[in-house]
Amino acid sequence: MSVLDELVAAARLRAAALPKDGERVRCSRASFRDALRGRERMSVVAEFKRSSPSKGGIAPDADVETRVRGYRDAGAAAVSVLTEPSRFSGSEDDLIRAAATVDLPLLMKDFVVDVRQVRRAAEIGASAVLLIVRCLDDEHLHELAAACADFALTPLIECHDASEVDRALAVPDAVIGVNNRDLASLEIDLGNAPELLARVPDDRIAIAESGYIEVASVEPVRGIADAVLVGTALMQADDPAAFVRGVGGA
């Protein structure tokens, strides 16, 4: 079983433990989609991440309030919070604490495979949820995107190849994320996002993801992506605020 298979299986178990029905809570935070509009000046989705399958421990003892406050003050447009517990050391509590600290749009970054997880995202303060094309067939992808609309959440649909981008574009109003990391091998190719972002129409919001370890590495997607998602580099940086400001052109 691959790491991705393990993560999806663990997500299904966690989803099964959530109640099937609940109050229809709608997101009242600022829109994740609207926060990223415009390719003239690169927006930053700054990520809070304690560990990852590829890196192991990154910043396991980091204080979420301090980090997200710093991201906000540096000019990040939105914050991504890992909630996956088994390989990323994430938790719902990290997202809840982030939501109580800043008013920026918040992405719940997890392996979402069930509508119950979408509802839970709205309940704990998310503005958006990650939907990974490789983990979902078209029926489930559209079902989860529709659930996002029901709860006033933005779906960020993550792709890694051309066919996945085409599948994501078939979901109206979804934000398109292009991941430089192959989730099967965990290898990164920074040429992936520039190539695939060319398939995303100008009227759709597009995010380049993974592998941006210094400000200069963002240059190939500047002007063709609305935003870049940066996680490990910010969690390990001596001055994450300088990194955010540098990417944003400040």
C-alpha positions, 0 to 999 in steps of 0.5 A: 500500500502506498503512502497515498493509499494509507492516507486515503484509508485513514481518512475514510476511517476518520470520516466514518466516525463523524455523524452522518447528519448535523446542522447545516453550518455555512461558512461566515469567514471571508471567501478563500476564492475571492482573496486570491483574485488577480495575477498581477501580484502573486498572493501567498497561501501560507501553510501551518504544517507540523510534519509530512511523509516526505520530510518527517518532523518539520516543526512539531512544537510550533505554536499555531497562534504565533505562526498564523498571526505572523503570516497575517501580518506579513500579508498572506492572503489566506492560511492553509492548516494541515488537519491530517493526523497520521502522517502530518501531525495535524489536528482539528484543534490547529484549525480551530485555534487558527480560526480564533486568531486571525480573520483570514480565509482558512483552507482545511488541508486534509484528504477529504473523501466524504461529505461529513468531512466537508460539514466538519470543515465548516463547523470548525472555521474553514473557508475552503477544503482541499479535494485531491483529484487523484483520490476521487472518481468524478462522481465523488469529486462533484458530490464533494464540490456540491457539498462545499457549495451547500456549506459556503466553502470554496473547493480547492481541487488539486491536480498533478497532470493534464487529465486531472486539470481537465477533470477539475475544470469541469467543476464550476467555480472551483479553485484549481491547484497544481501540485508539483509533488507526485503524491505516488512517489513524493518527488517534486518537479517544479516544471509541472505547475508552469506547464499545467497552469497554461491549461487553466483559463484566466477566469479561473483561480489557480494556485501553484503548490509544493517545492517553493523553498525560496522566493526565486523559485516562485518566478516561473509561475508569477503572472500565470498563477493567482497564488502560491501555496508555501508550507515547509519553507515557511515552517523552517524559515528563520524569517517566514514574514520576509519570505511571504513579503518577498513572494508577494512582491512587497 
